[in-house]
Amino acid sequence: MIYKHSYFSKELRQGYTENIVSSKQRVVFALFLGLISFAVFFAAQPLRESVLLEAIPQIMQPSYFSTLYIYIHVALVLNIFYYILNYDSLFFYEIKQNSWYLLVKMGYNPLTMIFSKLTALLLSTIFVYTIGFFFTAFMTYFLKYSLIPAYFPSLYLAGLIDLIIMIIISMTLSTFVKSITGARYFIAFSFILLIILKIKLGYYSILSNRVAMQNLYNLFDIGRSPFLPAAAAIVSVFILVCIVMARNISKYYYLPDTGYDGILTPGERVVLIDPKTGRGRALGNGKRQARRRKIFDVASVSFLILFILAALSFNLVILAINASTLGREVSFRGTIPYIFKSSTMEPEIMLNDLVYFKQIEPDDKVEVGQIILFEEHYVTYVERVIGIEKGLYRVDIDNYPPLSETGAMIKTVDREAIRGIYSGRNRWLGALILFANTIFGRLLFLLIPAILLFYHRPITERTKQLWLN
């Protein structure tokens, strides 16, 4: 690996995926990020009539803000995934593979090489991120949403800052962590810490506010959130540490910890002597590697089995609950689950909530004010008891739609028609079941488990290669 004047060009080519000889690969990756963002956006739209509209309105609204907000998060997650998969070529781990040793001995300046590698990855990331961002905005144009370009700069900068932070952190970690597997875990853990820090410092409350994001200054307003000054301090320290450590480790030749077993004759071994204690430590001992592989095999197979069983069980529960909406109530240990498909009981029960009814027993007492599940002419209704006369129950809905006549839904129900008494609801499970009934949900809970069931061996082997090598 000899580079006369093109070390920076080599790093720039290597910035995204293997054997890159042009910018076409970067453009394709950028378009892929935009398309994935649109897939997430369209998958979320059928869930607008659920608790998600209140919990995360920033990704549920039909607007440029929602698509671009999704994009900056998709770009961050997929880039992190890319960094983890290609850690050995993107970061300073190649120094410990002795890729720099001869170059430094031939007179290459380590500082120049350090800045070349860091700058190349930053430029490649900015290039991909920018194309993907404007491609997402371009695709949103065809949805005929109102164009408000005021929050474009804020969203663009917020997403780019996250990527830069993760690049600097990952570069610095690569100078400390000895194994690729450990480094991948540290990168994933750093990503989680970054998200937690943004939440704790109130930064996400700015990002999710369409009005606040129309003013770029709000991102830097310490009164709103001290995240960016804290991030700037963290990045500055990490850059200094990264430069010092990379320059230091580039001076030495590193013996591999594994790989000797295949070339040594029986009885021979390579020993690393500790200069302080004089004790030797055998290198290339495959027992630890074999133990790690065994643990990984057990963990991965167990995870696949649990995921497949959970997905299949969840689908069976959904089928049972869907059946109950047709007048055939299914009971789970005395509880009738019911997906509420109306706004007639708001605010007590919202549209698409998963509602629980206690299955009525002969000795259960039905009182005025309770919400009951009952059947009339083979149709299931949910209404509130407003009166009891001669063993008959008068019921009515809580919320009449606009322009409808109040009292039009009052009914008289006898005891035998009552199936259950309202005991609670779960809005999040209702949203999950709503998602499971969409095309994307079916793919996730049916197709993916089927693929894992039939192709678990090659998937497990490939994952093992990535994480244990």
TORKOL-4160 file (C-alpha; in steps of 0.2 Angstrom, whole numbers, padded with zeros to 4 digits, m for minus):
469
<pt num="1" X="0000" Y="0000" Z="0000"/>
<pt num="2" X="0011" Y="0014" Z="m0006"/>
<pt num="3" X="0004" Y="0032" Z="m0010"/>
<pt num="4" X="0015" Y="0045" Z="m0017"/>
<pt num="5" X="0004" Y="0060" Z="m0017"/>
<pt num="6" X="m0013" Y="0053" Z="m0017"/>
<pt num="7" X="m0016" Y="0047" Z="0001"/>
<pt num="8" X="m0031" Y="0060" Z="0003"/>
<pt num="9" X="m0038" Y="0054" Z="m0013"/>
<pt num="10" X="m0037" Y="0036" Z="m0007"/>
<pt num="11" X="m0046" Y="0041" Z="0009"/>
<pt num="12" X="m0059" Y="0050" Z="m0001"/>
<pt num="13" X="m0063" Y="0035" Z="m0012"/>
<pt num="14" X="m0064" Y="0024" Z="0003"/>
<pt num="15" X="m0076" Y="0035" Z="0012"/>
<pt num="16" X="m0091" Y="0026" Z="0007"/>
<pt num="17" X="m0091" Y="0007" Z="0004"/>
<pt num="18" X="m0078" Y="m0004" Z="m0004"/>
<pt num="19" X="m0068" Y="m0002" Z="m0020"/>
<pt num="20" X="m0075" Y="0015" Z="m0024"/>
<pt num="21" X="m0068" Y="0023" Z="m0040"/>
<pt num="22" X="m0081" Y="0037" Z="m0042"/>
<pt num="23" X="m0094" Y="0047" Z="m0033"/>
<pt num="24" X="m0108" Y="0037" Z="m0041"/>
<pt num="25" X="m0109" Y="0025" Z="m0025"/>
<pt num="26" X="m0111" Y="0040" Z="m0014"/>
<pt num="27" X="m0125" Y="0047" Z="m0024"/>
<pt num="28" X="m0134" Y="0030" Z="m0024"/>
<pt num="29" X="m0132" Y="0029" Z="m0005"/>
<pt num="30" X="m0139" Y="0047" Z="m0003"/>
<pt num="31" X="m0154" Y="0042" Z="m0014"/>
<pt num="32" X="m0156" Y="0026" Z="m0004"/>
<pt num="33" X="m0157" Y="0037" Z="0012"/>
<pt num="34" X="m0171" Y="0048" Z="0005"/>
<pt num="35" X="m0181" Y="0033" Z="m0001"/>
<pt num="36" X="m0180" Y="0024" Z="0016"/>
<pt num="37" X="m0185" Y="0041" Z="0024"/>
<pt num="38" X="m0201" Y="0041" Z="0013"/>
<pt num="39" X="m0204" Y="0023" Z="0017"/>
<pt num="40" X="m0204" Y="0027" Z="0035"/>
<pt num="41" X="m0215" Y="0042" Z="0032"/>
<pt num="42" X="m0228" Y="0033" Z="0022"/>
<pt num="43" X="m0228" Y="0018" Z="0035"/>
<pt num="44" X="m0232" Y="0031" Z="0048"/>
<pt num="45" X="m0247" Y="0039" Z="0039"/>
<pt num="46" X="m0260" Y="0025" Z="0042"/>
<pt num="47" X="m0256" Y="0028" Z="0061"/>
<pt num="48" X="m0261" Y="0046" Z="0061"/>
<pt num="49" X="m0278" Y="0041" Z="0070"/>
<pt num="50" X="m0269" Y="0034" Z="0085"/>
<pt num="51" X="m0259" Y="0040" Z="0100"/>
<pt num="52" X="m0244" Y="0043" Z="0089"/>
<pt num="53" X="m0252" Y="0059" Z="0082"/>
<pt num="54" X="m0251" Y="0066" Z="0100"/>
<pt num="55" X="m0234" Y="0058" Z="0105"/>
<pt num="56" X="m0224" Y="0061" Z="0089"/>
<pt num="57" X="m0233" Y="0074" Z="0078"/>
<pt num="58" X="m0217" Y="0079" Z="0070"/>
<pt num="59" X="m0216" Y="0064" Z="0059"/>
<pt num="60" X="m0235" Y="0061" Z="0057"/>
<pt num="61" X="m0240" Y="0078" Z="0049"/>
<pt num="62" X="m0242" Y="0079" Z="0030"/>
<pt num="63" X="m0228" Y="0092" Z="0028"/>
<pt num="64" X="m0210" Y="0095" Z="0022"/>
<pt num="65" X="m0205" Y="0096" Z="0041"/>
<pt num="66" X="m0210" Y="0078" Z="0044"/>
<pt num="67" X="m0201" Y="0070" Z="0029"/>
<pt num="68" X="m0185" Y="0080" Z="0032"/>
<pt num="69" X="m0186" Y="0077" Z="0051"/>
<pt num="70" X="m0187" Y="0058" Z="0047"/>
<pt num="71" X="m0173" Y="0060" Z="0035"/>
<pt num="72" X="m0160" Y="0067" Z="0047"/>
<pt num="73" X="m0164" Y="0053" Z="0059"/>
<pt num="74" X="m0163" Y="0040" Z="0046"/>
<pt num="75" X="m0147" Y="0047" Z="0039"/>
<pt num="76" X="m0139" Y="0046" Z="0057"/>
<pt num="77" X="m0145" Y="0028" Z="0060"/>
<pt num="78" X="m0140" Y="0021" Z="0043"/>
<pt num="79" X="m0123" Y="0030" Z="0044"/>
<pt num="80" X="m0120" Y="0023" Z="0061"/>
<pt num="81" X="m0124" Y="0006" Z="0054"/>
<pt num="82" X="m0112" Y="0009" Z="0040"/>
<pt num="83" X="m0098" Y="0015" Z="0052"/>
<pt num="84" X="m0100" Y="m0001" Z="0062"/>
<pt num="85" X="m0099" Y="m0012" Z="0047"/>
<pt num="86" X="m0084" Y="m0004" Z="0039"/>
<pt num="87" X="m0075" Y="0001" Z="0055"/>
<pt num="88" X="m0059" Y="m0007" Z="0050"/>
<pt num="89" X="m0057" Y="0004" Z="0034"/>
<pt num="90" X="m0065" Y="0020" Z="0039"/>
<pt num="91" X="m0056" Y="0024" Z="0056"/>
<pt num="92" X="m0039" Y="0023" Z="0064"/>
<pt num="93" X="m0040" Y="0004" Z="0067"/>
<pt num="94" X="m0030" Y="0002" Z="0051"/>
<pt num="95" X="m0015" Y="0009" Z="0060"/>
<pt num="96" X="m0016" Y="m0006" Z="0072"/>
<pt num="97" X="m0016" Y="m0017" Z="0056"/>
<pt num="98" X="0001" Y="m0009" Z="0052"/>
<pt num="99" X="m0006" Y="m0001" Z="0036"/>
<pt num="100" X="0003" Y="0015" Z="0041"/>
<pt num="101" X="0019" Y="0008" Z="0048"/>
<pt num="102" X="0029" Y="0008" Z="0031"/>
<pt num="103" X="0021" Y="0024" Z="0026"/>
<pt num="104" X="0028" Y="0033" Z="0041"/>
<pt num="105" X="0045" Y="0025" Z="0039"/>
<pt num="106" X="0045" Y="0031" Z="0021"/>
<pt num="107" X="0043" Y="0049" Z="0027"/>
<pt num="108" X="0025" Y="0052" Z="0026"/>
<pt num="109" X="0019" Y="0065" Z="0040"/>
<pt num="110" X="0007" Y="0056" Z="0052"/>
<pt num="111" X="m0002" Y="0073" Z="0055"/>
<pt num="112" X="m0005" Y="0075" Z="0037"/>
<pt num="113" X="m0012" Y="0057" Z="0035"/>
<pt num="114" X="m0023" Y="0060" Z="0051"/>
<pt num="115" X="m0031" Y="0076" Z="0044"/>
<pt num="116" X="m0033" Y="0068" Z="0027"/>
<pt num="117" X="m0042" Y="0053" Z="0034"/>
<pt num="118" X="m0053" Y="0064" Z="0045"/>
<pt num="119" X="m0057" Y="0077" Z="0032"/>
<pt num="120" X="m0060" Y="0064" Z="0018"/>
<pt num="121" X="m0073" Y="0055" Z="0029"/>
<pt num="122" X="m0081" Y="0072" Z="0034"/>
<pt num="123" X="m0082" Y="0077" Z="0016"/>
<pt num="124" X="m0089" Y="0061" Z="0010"/>
<pt num="125" X="m0102" Y="0061" Z="0024"/>
<pt num="126" X="m0107" Y="0079" Z="0020"/>
<pt num="127" X="m0109" Y="0075" Z="0001"/>
<pt num="128" X="m0120" Y="0060" Z="0004"/>
<pt num="129" X="m0130" Y="0069" Z="0018"/>
<pt num="130" X="m0133" Y="0085" Z="0007"/>
<pt num="131" X="m0139" Y="0075" Z="m0008"/>
<pt num="132" X="m0151" Y="0064" Z="0002"/>
<pt num="133" X="m0158" Y="0080" Z="0011"/>
<pt num="134" X="m0162" Y="0089" Z="m0005"/>
<pt num="135" X="m0168" Y="0073" Z="m0013"/>
<pt num="136" X="m0180" Y="0071" Z="0001"/>
<pt num="137" X="m0186" Y="0089" Z="m0001"/>
<pt num="138" X="m0188" Y="0086" Z="m0020"/>
<pt num="139" X="m0199" Y="0070" Z="m0017"/>
<pt num="140" X="m0210" Y="0079" Z="m0005"/>
<pt num="141" X="m0213" Y="0092" Z="m0018"/>
<pt num="142" X="m0224" Y="0080" Z="m0027"/>
<pt num="143" X="m0235" Y="0077" Z="m0012"/>
<pt num="144" X="m0241" Y="0095" Z="m0014"/>
<pt num="145" X="m0238" Y="0100" Z="0004"/>
<pt num="146" X="m0236" Y="0118" Z="0009"/>
<pt num="147" X="m0218" Y="0123" Z="0006"/>
<pt num="148" X="m0210" Y="0132" Z="0021"/>
<pt num="149" X="m0192" Y="0134" Z="0018"/>
<pt num="150" X="m0188" Y="0143" Z="0034"/>
<pt num="151" X="m0185" Y="0127" Z="0044"/>
<pt num="152" X="m0174" Y="0119" Z="0030"/>
<pt num="153" X="m0157" Y="0127" Z="0037"/>
<pt num="154" X="m0161" Y="0122" Z="0055"/>
<pt num="155" X="m0166" Y="0104" Z="0050"/>
<pt num="156" X="m0151" Y="0102" Z="0038"/>
<pt num="157" X="m0138" Y="0109" Z="0051"/>
<pt num="158" X="m0146" Y="0098" Z="0066"/>
<pt num="159" X="m0144" Y="0082" Z="0056"/>
<pt num="160" X="m0126" Y="0087" Z="0050"/>
<pt num="161" X="m0120" Y="0091" Z="0068"/>
<pt num="162" X="m0126" Y="0074" Z="0074"/>
<pt num="163" X="m0116" Y="0065" Z="0060"/>
<pt num="164" X="m0100" Y="0076" Z="0063"/>
<pt num="165" X="m0101" Y="0072" Z="0082"/>
<pt num="166" X="m0102" Y="0053" Z="0079"/>
<pt num="167" X="m0088" Y="0053" Z="0066"/>
<pt num="168" X="m0076" Y="0062" Z="0079"/>
<pt num="169" X="m0081" Y="0051" Z="0093"/>
<pt num="170" X="m0079" Y="0035" Z="0082"/>
<pt num="171" X="m0062" Y="0041" Z="0076"/>
<pt num="172" X="m0056" Y="0044" Z="0094"/>
<pt num="173" X="m0063" Y="0027" Z="0100"/>
<pt num="174" X="m0053" Y="0019" Z="0086"/>
<pt num="175" X="m0037" Y="0025" Z="0094"/>
<pt num="176" X="m0041" Y="0017" Z="0110"/>
<pt num="177" X="m0051" Y="0001" Z="0107"/>
<pt num="178" X="m0040" Y="m0014" Z="0103"/>
<pt num="179" X="m0053" Y="m0025" Z="0095"/>
<pt num="180" X="m0066" Y="m0022" Z="0081"/>
<pt num="181" X="m0080" Y="m0030" Z="0090"/>
<pt num="182" X="m0077" Y="m0019" Z="0105"/>
<pt num="183" X="m0076" Y="m0004" Z="0095"/>
<pt num="184" X="m0093" Y="m0008" Z="0086"/>
<pt num="185" X="m0101" Y="m0009" Z="0103"/>
<pt num="186" X="m0094" Y="0007" Z="0109"/>
<pt num="187" X="m0100" Y="0016" Z="0093"/>
<pt num="188" X="m0117" Y="0009" Z="0096"/>
<pt num="189" X="m0117" Y="0014" Z="0114"/>
<pt num="190" X="m0110" Y="0032" Z="0110"/>
<pt num="191" X="m0125" Y="0034" Z="0098"/>
<pt num="192" X="m0137" Y="0029" Z="0112"/>
<pt num="193" X="m0128" Y="0041" Z="0124"/>
<pt num="194" X="m0130" Y="0055" Z="0111"/>
<pt num="195" X="m0149" Y="0053" Z="0110"/>
<pt num="196" X="m0150" Y="0053" Z="0129"/>
<pt num="197" X="m0140" Y="0069" Z="0130"/>
<pt num="198" X="m0151" Y="0077" Z="0117"/>
<pt num="199" X="m0167" Y="0072" Z="0126"/>
<pt num="200" X="m0160" Y="0077" Z="0144"/>
<pt num="201" X="m0154" Y="0094" Z="0138"/>
<pt num="202" X="m0170" Y="0099" Z="0130"/>
<pt num="203" X="m0163" Y="0099" Z="0112"/>
<pt num="204" X="m0176" Y="0087" Z="0105"/>
<pt num="205" X="m0190" Y="0099" Z="0111"/>
<pt num="206" X="m0183" Y="0112" Z="0099"/>
<pt num="207" X="m0180" Y="0099" Z="0085"/>
<pt num="208" X="m0198" Y="0093" Z="0086"/>
<pt num="209" X="m0206" Y="0111" Z="0086"/>
<pt num="210" X="m0210" Y="0117" Z="0068"/>
<pt num="211" X="m0212" Y="0135" Z="0074"/>
<pt num="212" X="m0195" Y="0135" Z="0084"/>
<pt num="213" X="m0186" Y="0127" Z="0069"/>
<pt num="214" X="m0191" Y="0141" Z="0058"/>
<pt num="215" X="m0177" Y="0152" Z="0067"/>
<pt num="216" X="m0160" Y="0145" Z="0065"/>
<pt num="217" X="m0154" Y="0155" Z="0081"/>
<pt num="218" X="m0165" Y="0144" Z="0092"/>
<pt num="219" X="m0153" Y="0129" Z="0089"/>
<pt num="220" X="m0140" Y="0140" Z="0097"/>
<pt num="221" X="m0150" Y="0148" Z="0111"/>
<pt num="222" X="m0143" Y="0142" Z="0127"/>
<pt num="223" X="m0159" Y="0147" Z="0136"/>
<pt num="224" X="m0168" Y="0134" Z="0127"/>
<pt num="225" X="m0155" Y="0120" Z="0127"/>
<pt num="226" X="m0136" Y="0120" Z="0131"/>
<pt num="227" X="m0134" Y="0105" Z="0120"/>
<pt num="228" X="m0124" Y="0113" Z="0105"/>
<pt num="229" X="m0111" Y="0122" Z="0117"/>
<pt num="230" X="m0109" Y="0105" Z="0126"/>
<pt num="231" X="m0107" Y="0096" Z="0110"/>
<pt num="232" X="m0094" Y="0109" Z="0103"/>
<pt num="233" X="m0084" Y="0106" Z="0119"/>
<pt num="234" X="m0085" Y="0087" Z="0118"/>
<pt num="235" X="m0080" Y="0088" Z="0099"/>
<pt num="236" X="m0065" Y="0099" Z="0103"/>
<pt num="237" X="m0058" Y="0088" Z="0117"/>
<pt num="238" X="m0061" Y="0072" Z="0106"/>
<pt num="239" X="m0052" Y="0080" Z="0091"/>
<pt num="240" X="m0037" Y="0085" Z="0101"/>
<pt num="241" X="m0036" Y="0067" Z="0110"/>
<pt num="242" X="m0039" Y="0059" Z="0093"/>
<pt num="243" X="m0024" Y="0068" Z="0085"/>
<pt num="244" X="m0012" Y="0065" Z="0099"/>
<pt num="245" X="m0017" Y="0047" Z="0100"/>
<pt num="246" X="m0017" Y="0043" Z="0082"/>
<pt num="247" X="0000" Y="0052" Z="0080"/>
<pt num="248" X="0007" Y="0041" Z="0094"/>
<pt num="249" X="0001" Y="0024" Z="0089"/>
<pt num="250" X="0006" Y="0027" Z="0071"/>
<pt num="251" X="0025" Y="0026" Z="0076"/>
<pt num="252" X="0024" Y="0007" Z="0082"/>
<pt num="253" X="0022" Y="m0010" Z="0074"/>
<pt num="254" X="0008" Y="m0020" Z="0081"/>
<pt num="255" X="0008" Y="m0039" Z="0083"/>
<pt num="256" X="m0009" Y="m0047" Z="0080"/>
<pt num="257" X="m0017" Y="m0055" Z="0095"/>
<pt num="258" X="m0024" Y="m0070" Z="0084"/>
<pt num="259" X="m0019" Y="m0079" Z="0068"/>
<pt num="260" X="m0003" Y="m0088" Z="0074"/>
<pt num="261" X="m0011" Y="m0105" Z="0077"/>
<pt num="262" X="m0013" Y="m0109" Z="0058"/>
<pt num="263" X="0006" Y="m0107" Z="0055"/>
<pt num="264" X="0014" Y="m0114" Z="0070"/>
<pt num="265" X="0019" Y="m0132" Z="0071"/>
<pt num="266" X="0012" Y="m0142" Z="0086"/>
<pt num="267" X="0021" Y="m0137" Z="0102"/>
<pt num="268" X="0026" Y="m0120" Z="0096"/>
<pt num="269" X="0019" Y="m0104" Z="0102"/>
<pt num="270" X="0022" Y="m0085" Z="0101"/>
<pt num="271" X="0024" Y="m0077" Z="0117"/>
<pt num="272" X="0023" Y="m0058" Z="0122"/>
<pt num="273" X="0035" Y="m0054" Z="0136"/>
<pt num="274" X="0030" Y="m0041" Z="0149"/>
<pt num="275" X="0046" Y="m0030" Z="0152"/>
<pt num="276" X="0040" Y="m0026" Z="0170"/>
<pt num="277" X="0036" Y="m0043" Z="0176"/>
<pt num="278" X="0046" Y="m0054" Z="0164"/>
<pt num="279" X="0030" Y="m0065" Z="0162"/>
<pt num="280" X="0025" Y="m0071" Z="0145"/>
<pt num="281" X="0008" Y="m0071" Z="0137"/>
<pt num="282" X="0004" Y="m0083" Z="0123"/>
<pt num="283" X="m0003" Y="m0075" Z="0107"/>
<pt num="284" X="m0014" Y="m0083" Z="0095"/>
<pt num="285" X="m0023" Y="m0094" Z="0108"/>
<pt num="286" X="m0039" Y="m0099" Z="0099"/>
<pt num="287" X="m0048" Y="m0105" Z="0115"/>
<pt num="288" X="m0054" Y="m0088" Z="0120"/>
<pt num="289" X="m0060" Y="m0085" Z="0102"/>
<pt num="290" X="m0069" Y="m0102" Z="0101"/>
<pt num="291" X="m0077" Y="m0097" Z="0118"/>
<pt num="292" X="m0083" Y="m0081" Z="0111"/>
<pt num="293" X="m0090" Y="m0089" Z="0095"/>
<pt num="294" X="m0100" Y="m0102" Z="0106"/>
<pt num="295" X="m0107" Y="m0088" Z="0117"/>
<pt num="296" X="m0112" Y="m0078" Z="0101"/>
<pt num="297" X="m0120" Y="m0094" Z="0093"/>
<pt num="298" X="m0131" Y="m0097" Z="0109"/>
<pt num="299" X="m0136" Y="m0079" Z="0110"/>
<pt num="300" X="m0140" Y="m0077" Z="0092"/>
<pt num="301" X="m0150" Y="m0093" Z="0090"/>
<pt num="302" X="m0160" Y="m0089" Z="0106"/>
<pt num="303" X="m0164" Y="m0071" Z="0100"/>
<pt num="304" X="m0170" Y="m0078" Z="0083"/>
<pt num="305" X="m0181" Y="m0091" Z="0092"/>
<pt num="306" X="m0188" Y="m0078" Z="0104"/>
<pt num="307" X="m0191" Y="m0065" Z="0090"/>
<pt num="308" X="m0200" Y="m0078" Z="0079"/>
<pt num="309" X="m0211" Y="m0085" Z="0093"/>
<pt num="310" X="m0215" Y="m0067" Z="0098"/>
<pt num="311" X="m0220" Y="m0062" Z="0081"/>
<pt num="312" X="m0230" Y="m0077" Z="0078"/>
<pt num="313" X="m0239" Y="m0076" Z="0095"/>
<pt num="314" X="m0242" Y="m0057" Z="0091"/>
<pt num="315" X="m0250" Y="m0061" Z="0075"/>
<pt num="316" X="m0262" Y="m0074" Z="0083"/>
<pt num="317" X="m0267" Y="m0062" Z="0096"/>
<pt num="318" X="m0271" Y="m0049" Z="0082"/>
<pt num="319" X="m0281" Y="m0061" Z="0072"/>
<pt num="320" X="m0291" Y="m0065" Z="0088"/>
<pt num="321" X="m0294" Y="m0047" Z="0092"/>
<pt num="322" X="m0299" Y="m0043" Z="0074"/>
<pt num="323" X="m0312" Y="m0057" Z="0075"/>
<pt num="324" X="m0319" Y="m0049" Z="0090"/>
<pt num="325" X="m0324" Y="m0034" Z="0081"/>
<pt num="326" X="m0337" Y="m0044" Z="0070"/>
<pt num="327" X="m0348" Y="m0048" Z="0085"/>
<pt num="328" X="m0338" Y="m0063" Z="0091"/>
<pt num="329" X="m0329" Y="m0058" Z="0106"/>
<pt num="330" X="m0313" Y="m0067" Z="0111"/>
<pt num="331" X="m0309" Y="m0068" Z="0129"/>
<pt num="332" X="m0292" Y="m0069" Z="0137"/>
<pt num="333" X="m0293" Y="m0075" Z="0155"/>
<pt num="334" X="m0309" Y="m0066" Z="0158"/>
<pt num="335" X="m0304" Y="m0050" Z="0148"/>
<pt num="336" X="m0311" Y="m0045" Z="0131"/>
<pt num="337" X="m0299" Y="m0035" Z="0120"/>
<pt num="338" X="m0308" Y="m0023" Z="0108"/>
<pt num="339" X="m0301" Y="m0011" Z="0095"/>
<pt num="340" X="m0312" Y="0004" Z="0096"/>
<pt num="341" X="m0315" Y="0011" Z="0079"/>
<pt num="342" X="m0326" Y="0026" Z="0083"/>
<pt num="343" X="m0324" Y="0043" Z="0091"/>
<pt num="344" X="m0341" Y="0041" Z="0100"/>
<pt num="345" X="m0334" Y="0039" Z="0117"/>
<pt num="346" X="m0321" Y="0052" Z="0117"/>
<pt num="347" X="m0312" Y="0058" Z="0128"/>
<pt num="348" X="m0314" Y="0042" Z="0139"/>
<pt num="349" X="m0310" Y="0030" Z="0124"/>
<pt num="350" X="m0301" Y="0037" Z="0109"/>
<pt num="351" X="m0301" Y="0031" Z="0091"/>
<pt num="352" X="m0290" Y="0015" Z="0088"/>
<pt num="353" X="m0287" Y="0012" Z="0107"/>
<pt num="354" X="m0286" Y="m0006" Z="0113"/>
<pt num="355" X="m0300" Y="m0007" Z="0125"/>
<pt num="356" X="m0301" Y="m0020" Z="0139"/>
<pt num="357" X="m0319" Y="m0026" Z="0145"/>
<pt num="358" X="m0321" Y="m0038" Z="0160"/>
<pt num="359" X="m0331" Y="m0052" Z="0154"/>
<pt num="360" X="m0348" Y="m0051" Z="0163"/>
<pt num="361" X="m0353" Y="m0064" Z="0175"/>
<pt num="362" X="m0371" Y="m0068" Z="0182"/>
<pt num="363" X="m0367" Y="m0060" Z="0199"/>
<pt num="364" X="m0359" Y="m0044" Z="0192"/>
<pt num="365" X="m0368" Y="m0028" Z="0195"/>
<pt num="366" X="m0370" Y="m0015" Z="0181"/>
<pt num="367" X="m0371" Y="0002" Z="0187"/>
<pt num="368" X="m0376" Y="0019" Z="0180"/>
<pt num="369" X="m0360" Y="0028" Z="0173"/>
<pt num="370" X="m0351" Y="0012" Z="0168"/>
<pt num="371" X="m0346" Y="0009" Z="0149"/>
<pt num="372" X="m0352" Y="m0008" Z="0143"/>
<pt num="373" X="m0349" Y="m0019" Z="0128"/>
<pt num="374" X="m0366" Y="m0026" Z="0121"/>
<pt num="375" X="m0373" Y="m0034" Z="0106"/>
<pt num="376" X="m0388" Y="m0029" Z="0096"/>
<pt num="377" X="m0394" Y="m0037" Z="0080"/>
<pt num="378" X="m0377" Y="m0046" Z="0078"/>
<pt num="379" X="m0368" Y="m0029" Z="0079"/>
<pt num="380" X="m0356" Y="m0024" Z="0094"/>
<pt num="381" X="m0358" Y="m0008" Z="0102"/>
<pt num="382" X="m0349" Y="0002" Z="0116"/>
<pt num="383" X="m0359" Y="0015" Z="0126"/>
<pt num="384" X="m0362" Y="0021" Z="0143"/>
<pt num="385" X="m0376" Y="0017" Z="0155"/>
<pt num="386" X="m0386" Y="0032" Z="0158"/>
<pt num="387" X="m0401" Y="0024" Z="0167"/>
<pt num="388" X="m0409" Y="0008" Z="0174"/>
<pt num="389" X="m0427" Y="0004" Z="0173"/>
<pt num="390" X="m0436" Y="m0012" Z="0177"/>
<pt num="391" X="m0420" Y="m0023" Z="0173"/>
<pt num="392" X="m0417" Y="m0014" Z="0157"/>
<pt num="393" X="m0402" Y="m0003" Z="0154"/>
<pt num="394" X="m0403" Y="0014" Z="0144"/>
<pt num="395" X="m0386" Y="0018" Z="0136"/>
<pt num="396" X="m0379" Y="0032" Z="0126"/>
<pt num="397" X="m0363" Y="0038" Z="0118"/>
<pt num="398" X="m0352" Y="0052" Z="0125"/>
<pt num="399" X="m0348" Y="0061" Z="0110"/>
<pt num="400" X="m0360" Y="0065" Z="0096"/>
<pt num="401" X="m0352" Y="0070" Z="0079"/>
<pt num="402" X="m0355" Y="0088" Z="0073"/>
<pt num="403" X="m0373" Y="0091" Z="0064"/>
<pt num="404" X="m0379" Y="0075" Z="0072"/>
<pt num="405" X="m0395" Y="0075" Z="0084"/>
<pt num="406" X="m0391" Y="0072" Z="0102"/>
<pt num="407" X="m0399" Y="0057" Z="0109"/>
<pt num="408" X="m0401" Y="0048" Z="0093"/>
<pt num="409" X="m0390" Y="0034" Z="0099"/>
<pt num="410" X="m0400" Y="0030" Z="0115"/>
<pt num="411" X="m0404" Y="0012" Z="0116"/>
<pt num="412" X="m0412" Y="0000" Z="0128"/>
<pt num="413" X="m0402" Y="m0015" Z="0132"/>
<pt num="414" X="m0407" Y="m0031" Z="0142"/>
<pt num="415" X="m0395" Y="m0040" Z="0153"/>
<pt num="416" X="m0392" Y="m0055" Z="0142"/>
<pt num="417" X="m0385" Y="m0043" Z="0128"/>
<pt num="418" X="m0371" Y="m0036" Z="0139"/>
<pt num="419" X="m0354" Y="m0045" Z="0135"/>
<pt num="420" X="m0342" Y="m0035" Z="0146"/>
<pt num="421" X="m0339" Y="m0020" Z="0157"/>
<pt num="422" X="m0326" Y="m0007" Z="0153"/>
<pt num="423" X="m0310" Y="m0009" Z="0164"/>
<pt num="424" X="m0296" Y="0001" Z="0154"/>
<pt num="425" X="m0287" Y="0004" Z="0138"/>
<pt num="426" X="m0270" Y="0005" Z="0131"/>
<pt num="427" X="m0267" Y="0018" Z="0117"/>
<pt num="428" X="m0249" Y="0012" Z="0113"/>
<pt num="429" X="m0255" Y="m0007" Z="0110"/>
<pt num="430" X="m0269" Y="0000" Z="0100"/>
<pt num="431" X="m0257" Y="0009" Z="0088"/>
<pt num="432" X="m0246" Y="m0006" Z="0087"/>
<pt num="433" X="m0261" Y="m0017" Z="0082"/>
<pt num="434" X="m0266" Y="m0003" Z="0069"/>
<pt num="435" X="m0248" Y="m0004" Z="0062"/>
<pt num="436" X="m0248" Y="m0023" Z="0062"/>
<pt num="437" X="m0264" Y="m0022" Z="0051"/>
<pt num="438" X="m0255" Y="m0011" Z="0038"/>
<pt num="439" X="m0244" Y="m0018" Z="0023"/>
<pt num="440" X="m0228" Y="m0013" Z="0032"/>
<pt num="441" X="m0234" Y="m0021" Z="0048"/>
<pt num="442" X="m0238" Y="m0037" Z="0039"/>
<pt num="443" X="m0221" Y="m0037" Z="0031"/>
<pt num="444" X="m0213" Y="m0035" Z="0048"/>
<pt num="445" X="m0223" Y="m0047" Z="0059"/>
<pt num="446" X="m0225" Y="m0061" Z="0045"/>
<pt num="447" X="m0212" Y="m0060" Z="0031"/>
<pt num="448" X="m0197" Y="m0056" Z="0042"/>
<pt num="449" X="m0200" Y="m0070" Z="0054"/>
<pt num="450" X="m0203" Y="m0082" Z="0039"/>
<pt num="451" X="m0186" Y="m0076" Z="0032"/>
<pt num="452" X="m0177" Y="m0078" Z="0048"/>
<pt num="453" X="m0185" Y="m0096" Z="0050"/>
<pt num="454" X="m0178" Y="m0102" Z="0034"/>
<pt num="455" X="m0162" Y="m0092" Z="0032"/>
<pt num="456" X="m0156" Y="m0091" Z="0050"/>
<pt num="457" X="m0140" Y="m0100" Z="0047"/>
<pt num="458" X="m0132" Y="m0089" Z="0033"/>
<pt num="459" X="m0139" Y="m0074" Z="0043"/>
<pt num="460" X="m0131" Y="m0080" Z="0059"/>
<pt num="461" X="m0114" Y="m0084" Z="0050"/>
<pt num="462" X="m0113" Y="m0067" Z="0042"/>
<pt num="463" X="m0117" Y="m0058" Z="0058"/>
<pt num="464" X="m0104" Y="m0068" Z="0067"/>
<pt num="465" X="m0091" Y="m0063" Z="0054"/>
<pt num="466" X="m0095" Y="m0045" Z="0056"/>
<pt num="467" X="m0095" Y="m0045" Z="0075"/>
<pt num="468" X="m0081" Y="m0057" Z="0079"/>
<pt num="469" X="m0068" Y="m0054" Z="0066"/>
